[in-house]
Amino acid sequence: MLRVVGSSLPRRLPPLLPRAISPTLSRRRALLLLLSSSFGFGAPSCCRGSSLAHSYASMAAPPVAKKVPLELVDHGDVRVDNYYWLRDDSRSDPDVLAHLRAENDYTAAVMSDVKQLEDEIYAEIRGRIKEDDIDAPLRKGHYYYYERTLAGKEYAQHCRRLVPTNAPITVNDVMPTGPDAPVEHIILDENVKAEGHDYYSIGAFKDIQLFDNHISVYERENGLPKVTVYRLPAIGESIGQLQGGRTIDFIDPTYAVDPEESQFHSTVLRFHYSSMRTPPSVYDYDMDSGVSVLKKIEPVLGGFDASNYVTERKWAAAADGTQIPMSILYRKDLVKLDGSDPLLLYGYGSYEICIDPSFRGSRFSLVDRGFIYVIAHIRGGGEMGRKWYEDGKLLKKKNTFTDFIDCAEHLIRNKYCSKEKLCINGRSAGGLLMGAVLNMRPDLFKAAVAGVPFVDVVTTMLDPTIPLTTAEWEEWGDPRKEEYYYYMKSYSPVDNVAAQGYPNILVTAGLNDPRVMYSEPAKYVAKLRELKTDGNLLLFKCELGAGHFSKSGRFEKLQEDAFTYAFILKALGV
């Protein structure tokens, strides 16, 4: 039940702009002028560096959302939501859009001192990419099929080229190129299709995997992918129980493996392999001989050398004794492992999704600055099997959050970092994770990034008009039932923001996000601004054109990583 119980005007702030600034200037430009005049070229060196984060935050006044109290009554329990008005399903309310733009302007003003660093990081990340490249061609029938990327283009071309021979497929098969090769045919150019659209993505293109004499089984063992190949009996014979399979060996202690399309009438299994230090690689595996042939490894430019990096697999003990796996990446010549290293801890832990430790080139802009990067494979994900998922959902959801905290404390105890150097990151349901652990243990972290976070759990799960809500009851529970209502309320980030100190926080959203409505993070930030007692950064960036997955272009996505890393470095005073 909803009831408006009153309203109050936005809290007035003392004027911040010097009298010399014309009132006709935009608020953003005025703030930037104020910041540059206060901390510009004439500022002494002692005023620069780590202290600037808080100086900027104090001088540039954050937006203060007006309060329109609304009573939400369920199961005899009353919750007062002062910021429900921020939800506008039409995305056109002038007051809402003005508030979001004010938040974006404030974020830009506060981050202006590290804009050069952000651009530098973006250039680093993009500089590792070979922009014009093709993936490993797949021989299928009379053609080789492959994807091509072009320099400066955001999207791929899907191509094919005629096979000039009738010889059988082997692991040593190579597509001919050059002036004498068969003509290339462009089946689909995503760049053409994406013209005129802010977001473009192909849901499916090139996916089957069948063999007439073999079967490949993809499974998990101790949370890691495992691939076993079995030879099938002759046609007409009973298969019986699969025995005598050959397991493919992988080189890293923690890694990711996925099937690639392979041909039914062949002995060649194609798979995709990477690790946190090994770039994406395509292998053809001869299922008779057991020989693997590397067909393609994604080039990483900028002097990347995998031998400079270490990947580890460690286990943290949860409060109930459960062992939680973690995947760790660092550069061996930069870290000290004495507690002084900065660390970024990532988590998700929902929907039985496996966050495998695959390669991502953008991470190295932190790792090459001395960061340790860690993925916590917490309960609620699927890494350790079905029970792992079931122990992190519904009325056991809090295991996800306590697992993450236990991983953080394990890393601190074992000298991977300290509280003063520990940063955390999560997106979507991982953003819920961020909100929950920040309420539970705000003292444990230096900085947090919550991307498109699902933070208004109770209100959203009570509203079946919101897309996906009813389907989500299987994951979170149905709060129309009292038991689920009170359990959700006990961890829902918006409902548990308290008058306490919080670390530096960056929150992002997409105005057109159909999965997590922009209003959830907007309300979360507004309530944090109202109640938090610290002077740390709290920034909110809402993409006014993007949805749940941010921008769709391959270079556009990198800008988000660069901004996030610049925020983390700013928060640490690096």
N, C-alpha and C positions, 0 to 999 in steps of 0.2 A: 504494500500500500504506500502511495506517495502522498505527501502533504507539504506544501510550501508553508513555512512557519514564520517567515519574515525575510527581511533583506537588510543589507548594510552596504554603505558606499565603500569603494576601495579605500584602504588606509592611505592617508596622505603622507607624502614624504617631504622633507625639507628641500628647498630648491638647491640643485647641484651645479647649475650652469653659471659661470661667471657673467657679470653684467655686460662685459664687452662682447659677448656672443649675441648675435642678432636673434630675436625670437622667431624669425622666419626660417632659420636653419632647421633641417630635419633633426629629430631627436638623436638619431644614430650618428649623424655627422657632428652634432654638438658634443656628444659623448666622446667621439674619437678625438675632436679638437681638445677637449678637456683632458683626456688621457695623455695626449701627446704633449700638451703644455705642462702637465704635472710630472711626466716621466719620460720626457723626450731627450734630445741629445745633450741638454744641459744638466741632466740628472747625474749626481755622483755615482760611481760604480757600486757603492754599497747599497744603493737603492734598486739595482737591477738584479736579475737572476731569480732565485727561488722566492724571494719576498714579493716579487711582482704579481704572482698569482693572487695573493690576498689583497694587494694594493689595488689592482684593477677591479676586483670584485667589490671592494668597499667604495670605490669612487664612482663606478658605473652602477647606478641603482637598478636592481632587477625589477622586472614587471611584477606587480602585485595584483592578482586576480580578485575581482570583486566577490563578495560572499552573498549568495542567495540560498539560505538554509532550506534544505528539503529533508523532511522526515521520511525514512524508509523503515516500514514496520513489517516484520516477519517473525512468526513464532513468538509473538509477544515481546520481541526485542526491537528496540528503536535505535537506528543509526541515523545520524545527521550528516548529510552530504552537502557541504557548502558550495561545491563546485560542479554539481550535476549539470548546471547550465552550459558548461563547456561542450556537452554533447550536442551536436547538430548533425543529424543524419543527412541533411541536404548539402552540408559543407559550404554553406553560403551566408550564414549569419554574420553580419558586419562586426558585431562585438567579438565573436569568437575568432574570426580571421584577424582582426586587429590585435587581439591578445597573442595569437600565434606569431604574427609578424613582429610584435614587440619582443617576444622571447628570442626569435631569430636575430633581431638586431642587437639585443643585449649579448647574446652568445658571440656574435661577430665582433662586438666591441671588446669583450673580455679576451677573446682569442686573437685579437689583432697583433699583439706583440709576438706571437709565434706563427704568424701567417707565413713568414719567410721559411721557417722550419717546416711547416706543413707542405709548402711547395717543394722544398728540398726532399722531403720524404716521398712525396708523390713522384718526383722525378726519379728517385732511387728505385721505387717499386716498378714504375713503367720501364725504367732502363734495364731491368732484368728480363723483360719480355722480348723475345724475337717476334716482331710484329708480323713479318711475312713468313709463313711456315705452313706445312701440311702435316697432318697426323699420319699414322701408319696405315697405308692402304689395305683394305680388306678385299680379297678376291672372292667374288660371289658370282657364280655362273660365268657369263662371258665378259664380265667387267670387274675392274678394280674400283672400289668405292672409297672415298676419303673426304675429309674436310680441309679447306684452305682458309687461312687468315691472311689479310692484306695489311700492309703498313698504313697506319692512320685510320683504319676502319674498325668500327666497334663490333661488328658481327662477322660470322663465318659464311663461306660459300660451301655448298654441298656439291661435290663433283664426282664424275666417273670417267674411266678411260678403258677402252677395249683391251682385253687380254689377247696378245698376239700369238698365243700357243694353245694347244689342246693338252699339254702335259698336265699330270695330276698336281694337286696342291701339295707343297711340302713346306717345312719351316724355313727353307732357304729361298722361297719364292720372292722375287723382287719386281716391282712395277717399273717398266722402262720409262725413262724420261728423256728429254732432249729433243732436238729437231726431227729425229727420225721416229719418235714414238707416236703411237696413235693419238688422235686429236682428243683433247680434254673437253668434256661436256659439263656445263654448269647446270645441275638439276635445280638447285634453289639458291638464290642469293639473298641471305637474310638482310643485308644492307638495303636492298631495294624494298623488301617487305616492311622494314622498320621505318622507312621514310614517312614523316608526318605523324609518327606515334612517339609519345613520351616513354613508353615501356613496350618492349617486344621480346617474346620468348616462345620458342618452339617446345610444345609439350612432349612430343615423341617424334622420332624419325626412324632407321637402319637397324628391331630388336628380337631376334630369335637365336636359339642355341640348341642344336640337335646333332646326334651322331648315330651312325648305324651300327658301329662295332664297339663303342665305348660309352661310358657315362661318367660325367664329372660331378662331384658332390662338393658343394660349398657349405661349410659349417663353421662352428666356432669352438675353440678349445681355450679355456682360461681367458676368455674375452678377446682372443685374436682370431682373425680369419684363418681357415684351414681349407686347402683344396686337395681332394683325393680323387684319383682317376682309376676306374675299374674297367677291365675288358669284359664285354658282354659275351655270353655263350653264342654258339652258332644259331642261326634261325631255326626254330622248331624245338630247341632245347629249353628246359625250364631254367629261369634265372636263379631261383632259389635265393639263398642269402649271399649278399655281396661280400666277397673275400679276396684277399691278396691284392688290395688296391695299393697304388703308389702315391705317396704324399709328396707334393711339391715343396721343396725347401726354399726359404726366403732368407735374405741376408741381414735384415735389421731386427733388433730385439722387439720393436714395436712398429707396426706398418698397417697398410690398407691394401686389400685386394678386391677387385671386382671383375665379374665376367665381361668379356667383350663378345660381340657376335662372331660365331664360328660356323663353319660349313658342315652340314650333315654328312656328306659323302667324303670325309677326309679323316685323317688321324691327327689333325692339328687343332689343339685347344688354344685359343687366344685369350689372354687375361691382361688386366691393367693393374699395375703395381706402383706404389709410391710409399714413402715414409716421410717423417718430418724433416729429414735431411736428404732424401732421395727424390729427385724430380719425377713427375709422372712418366711412366715407362710402359711400353706395350711389348709383351712377349708372345711368341708362338712356341707352344710346347708340344713336342712329338709324343703322343700318348703311348706309342709302342716302345720307343727307345728311352724315353725319359729325358731327352735333351731339350733345353730351353734356349731359344735364340732371341736376343734383344732386337726388336724391329724398329723401335723408335724410343728415344728419351727426349723429353721436352727440353730444349736448350734454355739455360738460365744465363743471361748475360751479366755484365758488370763484375767479372772476375770471380764468380761463384765457384767454390771448390767444396764438394761434399765432405772431403776428408777433414775440413776444419771444424766440423760439428760433431757433437755427441748426442745420440738418442738413448734414453734409458727407460726402463719400465720398473716402477716402484709401486709399493702397496702401502696404503694407510689403514690403520685399524679404526673402524667406526666404534661408537660408544657401545654397541651391542656385540662387538667382536667381529663383525663382518669386515673382510679385507677389501678395500676399494682400490682398483688399479688406477695408476696415473701414467701418462706418457709425457716424457720430459725431453726438451731440446735446449741445447746451449752451445755456444762457441767455446771450444776448449782452451783457447789462448786468451780469453777475455774474462772468464768468471773465476772467482776465488773460492766459492763454496765455503765461505766462512761466516755467512749470515749478512754480508754487506752487499750482495748482488741484488739488483732490482728484478722483480719477477711478475709475470702476468699469468694469472690462473683463469682458465676458461672452463665453463660448465654448461650443461644443458639438462639432461636427466628427465626426459618426458617422452611419451608416445612410443616407447620401445625403440626409439631411434638410436642407432649406433653412431657415436661420434668417433669414427676411426681416425687414427693419427696420420692423416695424409699430408701431402706437401702443399704448402701455400707460400708463394714467394714473398708476399708482403710482410710476413712475420720477420724476415731477416733485417728489415729496417729497425726493428727492436733488438733482435738477437745480435746483430753486428754492432749495437751500441752497449752490449754487455748484459742484456736481459736474459733471463731464463724463461722459457715458455713452457707451460704445463697444461695438459688437458686432464681434468678429473672425470673419470668414467663412473659417475655416480648412479645410484639406484634410480629407477624410473626410465633409464635408457634400456637398450637391448643387448649390450655388449656381453653380458654374462648369462644370457638365457631368459626364458619366460619368467621365472621366479624373480629375477633381478628387476624386471619391469613391474611385476605385481607388487613387489615390496616398496615401490616408489610411486604409487598412484592411490587414488581414492583416500581411504582413511589411514593410509601409510605414507602419504605424500611428504610428510615432514622428514622422512628418512633422506629424501633428496637434499634437503637443506642442511641437515646435520652432517651428512656425508661430506658435503662441500666444505663445511667448517672444519671437520676433522682432517680433511686433506690439507687445508691451509695450515692448521696447527702442526701437522706432521712435517710440512715443508719448513716451517719456522724452527721446530725442534732439531731438525737435521741440517740446519745451517744453509738451506737453499736461499733463504731470505730472512727479513725481519718484518715486523708489522709496519715499520716506517717505509719499507720498500715493496710491500705487497699490493699489487693492483689486480682487479678482477674484472671479468668481462662475460656477458651472456646476452643472448638475443631471443626475443619472442618468449617462449616458455623458459628459456634461459634468462630472460629479463625478469620474469617472475622470481626465479632463483636469486637474482641480484637483489631485488627488493626485499625478499624474505630474509636473506642473510644480513643485509644492511640493518634491518630492524632488530634482528636477533643479536648480532655481534658487530656493531658499528666501530668498536675499538680495534678490530682485528685487521682493518684494511686502510690503506692510504688513499686509494682512488678506485672508483668503480664506473664501468660503462654499462648501461642498461639499454640495449637496442630494442626498439619497438616492443617494450615490455608489457606482458599480460599481468597487470598489477591490481586491477579492480575486480578481483575474482568473484566475490559474492554477488555484486550488482550485475555483472555480466551474466553469470550462470543462472540468475533469477529471471533473466529477460529472454524468452524464447523468440522474440522478434529480431534479435541480433543474429546475423548469419553464423552458422556453425554451432550455436549454443546447445541445441538439443543433442547433437551428435557428440558434443564434448562432455556430456554427463557421464559417459562411460569412462572418461579419463579422470575427471575431477569429482564426480558425484553430482547428485541432483539436490540443490539446497532447498528445494521445496519440502524435502524431508529434514526434520529437525536435526538429526544426528549429523548430516552432511553440512547443514547450514553453520552450525557452531564450530565444526572442525575447520571448514573453509575460513570462517571469520577469524580463527585463531592464527592464521598465517597470511591472509590476504594483505599484501603490502600497503595498499591505501588505507585499510582499516586499522593498521598497526603502526602507522607513523607516530612517533612520540616526541615529546619535548626533550630531546637529547642531542648530543653532538654526533654528526655524521661525517664521513670522509668526503673528499672531493668527488663529485658525481656529475657524469654526463649522461643525459637521457635523450634518446632520439625517437622520432615517430614519422609516419607517413600519413598525410592528410587523407589519402585515398586507400588506405590499408583496409582490406575487407576481413582480415583475420583478427588483428588487434586494433580496435578503433583508436584513432588518434587521441580521443578524449581521455582514455585511460592514463597514458603517460602525462598528458596535460594536467589532469586532476592530481596525479601523484606529485608532480613538481610543485603545483600550487600549494598542496598541503605541507610538503616539505618546507617550502619557503615560509609558511605560516608558523611552523612549530620548531624547526631545528634551532639549536642553540649555539652552533659553531659559526666561525667565519670562513669556512672552506667554500670552494667553488661549487655552485650548483647551476649547471647549464642545461638548457633544453633546446634542441634543434629539430624542427619539424619541416620535413621536405613537403612542400605544398603541391608537388606534382606526382610524387612517387607513392608506391604502395608498400606491401609488407616486405618485399625483397629489395627495397631501395631502387637505385637505377639499374637498368638492364644491360647497358653497354659494358664491354669488358674493361674499358679505360675509366668510364664513369664510376664504376664500383670502387676503383682504386682510390679515388678522391676521398671516399668515406673512410677507408682504412687510414689514409694519411691524416685526416682530421682527428680521428680517434687516437692515433699514436701521438700526434702533437699535443692533444689534451693530456694524455698520460705523462708525457715528458714534462709538460708545464706543471702538472700537479706534483711531480717529484722534484721540480726545480732543477732538472737536468738541462 
